Amino acid sequence: MSLDTLIILVGVLVAVMPFLGFTVAMQMWIIFILGLIVIGLGIALRRRSGVTPKPRRRRGEYVESMPVQPLDASPEASTHQIVDDTTNG
């Protein structure tokens, strides 16, 4: 039986647990144990498939993170040019 099938069967057991006639205390213990089984099967599946978590990428630099140019900066220091179109014409 594959690990996938075991996880499905444990899920079915959890789904039908309220209808099996166990006491509430017994149901709590059985669901707890089934949960541990699901965790173990999940870990086993991850190890078997060889999937490793992707490394987190560093966040890039955005325009919003750049320092703001002070208001009293001289026009020569500005990188933008002002074009005067009123003299042509």
C-alpha positions in Angstrom: 0.0 0.0 0.0 1.4 3.4 -0.9 1.8 6.3 1.4 -0.8 8.3 -0.6 -3.3 5.5 0.0 -2.5 5.4 3.7 -3.2 9.2 4.0 -6.5 8.8 2.2 -7.5 5.9 4.5 -6.6 7.9 7.6 -8.6 10.8 6.3 -11.6 8.5 5.8 -11.2 7.2 9.4 -11.2 10.8 10.7 -14.3 11.6 8.6 -16.3 8.6 9.9 -15.1 8.8 13.5 -18.3 10.6 14.8 -20.4 7.8 13.5 -18.5 4.8 14.9 -20.0 5.0 18.4 -16.8 5.8 20.4 -17.0 7.9 23.5 -15.9 11.5 23.3 -12.7 10.8 25.2 -11.9 7.8 23.0 -12.6 9.9 19.8 -10.2 12.6 21.0 -7.4 10.1 21.5 -8.0 8.3 18.3 -8.1 11.5 16.3 -4.9 12.6 18.0 -3.1 9.4 17.1 -4.5 9.6 13.5 -3.1 13.1 13.3 0.3 12.0 14.4 0.1 9.3 11.7 -0.7 11.8 9.0 2.2 14.0 10.1 4.6 11.0 9.9 3.3 10.0 6.5 3.6 13.6 5.3 7.2 13.7 6.4 7.9 10.3 4.8 6.3 11.5 1.5 8.4 14.6 1.4 11.6 12.7 2.1 10.8 10.1 -0.5 9.9 12.6 -3.2 13.1 14.6 -2.6 11.4 17.9 -2.5 13.3 20.6 -0.6 11.8 23.9 0.3 12.8 26.7 -2.1 15.3 29.2 -0.7 13.8 32.5 0.1 14.8 35.3 -2.3 16.0 38.5 -1.0 13.8 41.4 -1.7 14.9 43.8 -4.4 15.5 47.5 -4.2 12.5 49.5 -5.3 12.1 53.2 -6.1 10.0 53.6 -3.0 12.9 52.6 -0.9 15.3 55.2 -2.3 16.0 58.2 -0.1 14.0 61.3 -0.9 15.9 64.3 -2.3 15.6 67.3 0.0 13.4 70.3 -1.1 16.3 72.8 -0.8 18.5 71.0 -3.3 20.0 73.2 -6.0 18.7 72.7 -9.6 22.2 71.7 -10.8 22.1 68.7 -8.5 18.8 67.6 -10.1 18.8 64.9 -12.7 15.8 66.3 -14.5 15.9 69.2 -17.0 13.2 71.8 -17.4 12.5 72.6 -21.0 11.1 76.0 -21.9 8.9 75.8 -25.0 7.6 79.4 -24.9 10.6 80.8 -26.8 10.0 78.8 -30.0 7.4 80.5 -31.9 
